Amino acid sequence: MLKLAHSKELSRCIRELEQANDVFWHASEKLVEVRNRLLKILEGLTSASEAASKGVPARSPDLAVMRAEAEAGVASLKINRHADGSAEVSVNGRRPIRLRPQLAALLTVIAGAGGNVDDELLGWKTMAEIAAALSINKRGRAVSPGDVPKIVFRLREVSGARARIGS
């Protein structure tokens, strides 16, 4: 009787192990699939970084690569200001995009040194600090702290639209 009880329990354990093995097998297949997708994204990031180091403008990537780059951060930023206040801007070695004076000034302010910082990253600047810096650069009316989010939105719109069309 004792052997029969152990035999049933042993059979049950074997079935559970087989089921768990199937689950792990499917999970490992999914992990390989996700790993391969991540490798493709990393290849795109690596080629952009290599191009940036060689000074060759890289083609704008697809939206997924752009999002991955945004998560990873900017490796290089070149801002070439013009006499009229506009600028040619290249991020991570991509083709430069032209920014209007106000947007060029905003990018220069937020990418520049200063602000509250306690690590190697760029310092945070308050809306008032950004508005004050933009008011110095702007001819005409002063920029208020409430205007800053609208200007940031325009910068995101312009840079995102131009990157998607490969300008």
C-alpha positions in Angstrom: 0.0 0.0 0.0 2.8 2.4 0.8 4.5 1.8 -2.6 1.2 2.6 -4.4 0.8 5.9 -2.6 4.3 6.9 -3.4 3.9 5.8 -7.0 0.8 8.0 -7.5 2.6 11.0 -5.9 5.7 10.3 -8.0 3.5 10.2 -11.2 1.9 13.5 -10.1 5.3 15.1 -9.6 6.5 13.9 -12.9 3.5 15.4 -14.7 4.0 18.7 -12.9 7.6 18.8 -13.9 6.7 18.1 -17.5 4.2 21.0 -17.4 6.7 23.3 -15.8 9.3 22.2 -18.4 6.8 23.2 -21.2 6.2 26.6 -19.5 9.9 27.3 -19.2 10.6 26.2 -22.8 8.0 28.7 -24.1 9.4 31.4 -21.8 12.9 30.7 -23.0 11.7 31.0 -26.6 10.1 34.4 -25.8 13.3 35.6 -24.0 15.3 34.7 -27.1 12.9 36.7 -29.3 13.0 39.7 -27.0 16.8 39.5 -26.8 17.1 39.5 -30.6 14.8 42.6 -30.8 17.0 44.4 -28.2 20.1 43.5 -30.2 18.7 45.1 -33.3 17.9 48.3 -31.4 21.5 48.3 -29.9 23.0 47.8 -33.4 21.1 50.9 -34.5 22.4 52.8 -31.5 25.9 51.6 -32.0 26.0 52.6 -35.7 24.7 56.0 -34.8 27.4 56.5 -32.2 30.1 55.3 -34.6 28.9 57.6 -37.2 28.8 60.5 -34.7 32.4 59.8 -33.7 33.5 59.8 -37.4 31.6 63.0 -38.1 29.4 61.4 -40.7 25.7 62.4 -40.4 23.7 59.3 -39.8 20.3 58.7 -41.3 17.4 59.3 -38.9 16.3 56.0 -37.4 12.8 54.6 -37.0 10.7 55.7 -34.1 11.6 52.7 -31.9 15.3 53.4 -32.2 14.6 57.1 -31.5 12.7 56.2 -28.3 15.6 53.8 -27.2 18.1 56.7 -27.8 15.9 59.0 -25.8 15.9 56.5 -22.9 19.7 56.1 -23.1 20.4 59.8 -23.4 22.3 62.0 -25.8 25.9 61.0 -26.5 26.7 64.2 -28.5 25.1 67.5 -29.2 26.4 70.1 -31.7 24.8 73.5 -31.8 26.1 75.8 -34.6 24.6 79.2 -33.9 24.1 81.7 -36.7 24.2 85.5 -36.6 20.4 85.7 -36.9 20.0 83.6 -33.7 19.0 80.4 -35.5 21.1 77.3 -35.3 22.0 74.1 -37.0 21.7 71.3 -34.4 23.0 67.7 -34.6 22.1 65.1 -32.0 24.1 61.9 -31.8 25.8 62.7 -35.1 22.5 62.8 -37.1 21.9 65.2 -39.9 21.6 68.7 -38.5 18.2 70.4 -38.3 17.7 74.1 -38.4 16.0 75.8 -35.4 14.5 79.2 -35.2 16.2 81.7 -32.9 13.9 81.1 -29.9 14.1 77.3 -30.2 17.9 77.5 -30.7 18.2 79.7 -27.6 16.0 77.3 -25.5 18.2 74.3 -26.5 21.3 76.2 -25.7 20.0 77.2 -22.3 18.7 73.7 -21.3 21.8 71.9 -22.6 24.2 74.5 -21.1 26.0 74.3 -17.8 24.3 75.6 -14.6 21.3 74.7 -12.6 21.0 72.5 -9.6 23.3 69.5 -10.0 24.8 66.8 -7.8 26.1 64.3 -10.4 27.6 64.3 -13.8 24.3 65.0 -15.6 23.0 68.4 -16.7 21.7 70.6 -14.0 17.9 71.2 -13.6 16.9 74.7 -14.3 13.7 76.3 -13.0 11.1 77.7 -15.4 12.0 81.1 -14.1 15.7 80.6 -14.9 14.9 79.4 -18.4 12.5 82.3 -19.0 15.1 84.8 -17.8 17.7 83.4 -20.1 15.4 83.4 -23.0 14.3 86.9 -22.3 17.9 88.0 -22.5 18.3 86.4 -25.9 14.9 87.5 -27.3 14.2 90.8 -28.9 10.7 92.2 -27.9 8.6 91.1 -25.0 10.0 89.2 -22.1 9.4 85.4 -21.8 7.4 84.4 -18.7 7.9 81.1 -16.8 4.4 80.2 -18.1 5.7 80.5 -21.7 8.5 77.9 -21.3 6.4 74.7 -21.6 4.9 76.0 -24.9 8.4 76.7 -26.3 9.6 73.3 -25.1 6.6 71.7 -26.8 7.5 73.5 -30.1 11.1 72.3 -29.8 9.9 68.7 -29.4 7.5 69.1 -32.3 10.1 70.5 -34.6 12.9 68.0 -33.7 10.6 65.0 -33.7 9.0 65.9 -37.1 12.3 66.5 -38.8 13.8 63.4 -37.4 10.9 61.3 -38.7 11.2 62.6 -42.2 15.0 62.2 -42.2 15.8 65.8 -42.7 
